[in-house]
Amino acid sequence: MKIDVVMPTYNSNKGLFSLVLESIRRYVPLNRLIIVDRYSNDGTVELVREKFPDALVIRTYASLGYARYIGIKYVETEWFAFIDSDVLVLPNWFNTVSGYVQYERVGAVECSYINVQDISRNQVIKLRGLTKIDANHVVMHRLLLEELNANAIIKHGFVYARSSLDIVLVKKDAVRDWTPNPYLNAYEDLALTQHVIKKGYYWLFIDAPLAIHGNPPRDNLDKMRASIRKGLWEGAGIKYAGIPRSYIAIYALTRLLGSMYRLVKYKDPFNLTMRVAFIISLPSNKYLVVKR
């Protein structure tokens, strides 16, 4: 089985990007790479065309959610993958997730991943042998927002209803009629997950690390800036994801309190910075798109 890969990009030519493209070449049975690019000016598109001369490149100023929608329209294969520009595919990703496509009501299969900033040098060395996954890994499915109560949101946020689109295998029939809000940027993953589930499909989550995600910050100042950018972006975008306002209020307040606890116990100021930026940005559209 071959698949198309849809990748939104925006000045993505940094960090692991070249390795990300190489991992797709090596470990994904690719039919076509579909790039939906926000007019990058850092060589992103040029590098893609160098490594994948047959890639389809679409340039648009559309929101992230709408960029994914555009990419879906060009998919030719029964199943396709969203793979983000900062996600390194590990060797056993496709063999593992594709094992669930045989089930008729499965609409998407995602996996866990390892964050770059959490990896020490010794752990990187160990990852070189990560080609097999324990057959006893846990498989769960995402829930409808309506199935969450206030207690669940307080304890876990939206994790049970929100997927990650960083790397996920998706059935095209489950998403071909999805039309996102044109302003949908952050939390487009939650909106798409809810659409798939409401159509009667399962969105599966495999609790096994099958990818490496992110670019390492250069220093603490860079990490602080990244936290602020993420908070501003998510705060501006969450209101377009179809989440009830009461849920957003509970989420914002409890995550802020949790970040204060992390500051006291772990001396971690970055999460608090992000949560404050999130709340500040809630009423505004100013940071729907953050410069990169």
N, C-alpha and C positions, 0 to 999 in steps of 0.2 A: 504494500500500500504506500503510495506517494501522497504527500500533503503539500499544500501551499503554506507559506509562512507570511503573516502580516506583521510588520514592524513599524510603529510610529517613531519618527525621529525628529529631533530639534537640536541642532548643534551637538550631535552625539559623538563626534569624533574625538574622544578622549578616553582615558582610563583603559578599560578592557575591550573597547569597541572592535578593534581589529581581531582580537582573539574570539570575541562573540561571533563575528562573521565566519571565522575559521571553524568554530565549533559547530555551527549550523551546516557548513559544508561537509564536515566529517561525520556527524552523528545524527543528522536528520535526513530521511529519505525525501529529498526536496523535489517537488514539481516546479514551483516558481516562488521566488522571493518577491513580496509586494511591499514596497516602502512607501509610507505616507508621510511626507516630509514637510515641516513647517518652514520652508525656505531657509534652510541652514546655510550659513556662510563660513563654515569652518572645515570644509572638505568632506563632510559626511557623505554626500551623494557621490562625490568623485571616488571615494574609497569603495563604496558599495558597487559602483559600476566597474571598478577595477577588478574586484573579486568575483562579482556576479554580472557578467556582461548582459545576460538575458533578464536581469531583474526589471520588474515594472516599478517605475518611480512616479509617484503622483505628488505634486506640490500644491499645498493649500494652507490657508491661514485658519482652517477650521479648528474647533476645540478638540481636545484629546478624544472625548467620547465620539464626536462626529468623525474624526479621523479614523477611528476603529470602524465605524459604520461604513465609511467610504471603502476601506480596505476589504470588508466583508463582501461588498458588491462585486469585487473583482476576483473573488475566490472561485476556482474552477473545480476543486476537489471536494469529495463528500465530507471529509474531515480536514480541518486546517488547524494551524497553531498561531496563537499570539506569542511572540517572543520579543521582549523589549530589548532595547539597544545596550542595556547594561547587564544582561543575563547570559552567563556562560553555560552552555548545555553540556551536561556530563554524559558519558558514553551510554549509560543504560536508560536514559530518559525515555526515548521513544519505545523501546521494547517493553518497558514497564507500563506506561500509560496506555499504549495501544492494546494491551491485553484486555481492556474493558470496553472496547468499541463493539464487541460482539453482542452486547446487551442492548436491546432495542430502545429502552427508555433512558439510556445514559446520554446526556446532552453535552457534557464536558468533563474532562479529567484534568485536575491540577495536582501539583505536588508541592512539597515543602522545598526550601532551598537554604543554602548557607549564605549568610551575609558576610561580605568581604571584611567589613570593619570588625567582625567578631573572630576573625581567623588570625591565629598567631603563625609564626614561621613554621613551627613544628607541625601544626595542624595542616598547613598547606602541603607539606611533604607527605603526610598520611593520605591526603586526598588523591594522590596520584594512583592509589590502588582502588579507589572507589568505583568499581565497575559492576558490582553485583549488589543487589538489594535483598535483605532478609525476606523470605517468603511470608513471614508472619507480620509484615508491616500493617499498620492500622489504616483501614479505609473508612472514611466517613462521608456524609453528604451535607451540603449547605441547606439552611432552612429559609422559609419565607420570613420577611420582617414581622408579619402579623403573628408569627409563632413565638416571637421574643417578648418577654415582659420586662418591666423596669428592673427587676433584680438581675436578670441576665445581662442587661446593658450595663448596669453598675459594675458587675463582676468581670465581664468579658468584652464590653463594647459591642461592636457589630460583627465580631469575628465569625459567629455562626451563620450569619446571613451574607457576609461579604467575602468574595473570593479574591484571589490575586490573579491579575491578567499578565503578570510579568512573564510567565511561561505556562501555557495551558493548551491542551488539545480540545478542540471544539467541533461539534457536529454542525455543519452549515444549516441544515434544516431547522435546528433549534434557535437560530439567530437571524435567519434571512429576513424576517419581518420586523426586526428590532429597529425602531426609529428613535434615537435619543434626542433630548432637548439640545438645541444648537449651542447652548451655553455650558453644557456638561463637560467639565474637565476632571477635577478630582472626584473620586467616588464613582467614576464610570464603571468600575469593576463591580460595585454593589448593584448598580442599575441593571447591568447586563445579566448578572447572576439571578436577580429577581425575575427578569423576563423569562429566562430559561426554565426556572422552577415553575413559574405560573403556567407555562405551556405543558406541564406534566412530565418534564424530564428531571432526571437526577443530575445534580452537579456534584461530582465526586471529588474528594480530597484524599490524596495518598500521603500519609505521614512518613515520607521517606525523602531524604535530601537528594534530588536529582539534578540540581543546578546550583550555580554560584551567582549571587546577585549583588550588584552595587559597584561603586568605584570608591576606593579608599580616600578619605579626606587627607589633605596635605598636612594640616596641623589643627590644633584646637580652634583657632580662629576660623578656619575654613569650615570646620565641623559646626561651629556656632552659626555661621552664615547659612549653611545648608539647613539647619534646624529651623531657622527663622523663615527661610523661603518655603520650606515644606508646610509649616504651620499657616502662613499667609495664604498659600495656594489651596490647602485643604479647607480652611475656614471660608474662603470665598466661594468654593465650589460645592460644598456639601448640600446647600439648599436646592440644587438642581437635580439631585439624585433620587427624589421621590421619597425621602425619609420624613416622617412626621416631625413637626417642630418640637413636640414634647420629647421625642426620642433624642433629637439633637441637643436640647437643653440638658437632659440627663447625662448624655455622653460628654458634652463639653465640661460640665461641672465636675463629674467624677474623674475624668482624665486629668483635669487640673489638680485636683486633690491628690491623685495618685502620683503626679509628677513632683509635688511638694514632698511627698513621702520619700521618693527616690532621691531627691536632693539631700534630705536629712540623713538617710541611711547609707546611700551609695556615693554621695558627693557628686551627683550627676546633674549639672545645670542645663544640659542640652534638651532633655525632655520637657523641662519646665519652660524653657524659652519657646519651644515649639508650641506648647499648649497655650501660652499667653498670646502668641502671634495668631493662633487659630481663633481664639475668642475675639481678638481685636478685628480680625478680618471678616467675621461672620456677616455683618450688615452690608458689606461692600462688594462690588464686582471688580475693584481695582486690581486685585491680584489673581484673577482667573487664569491669566497666563503670566508666569514669572520668567524673566529674562535668564537665558543660560549662556 
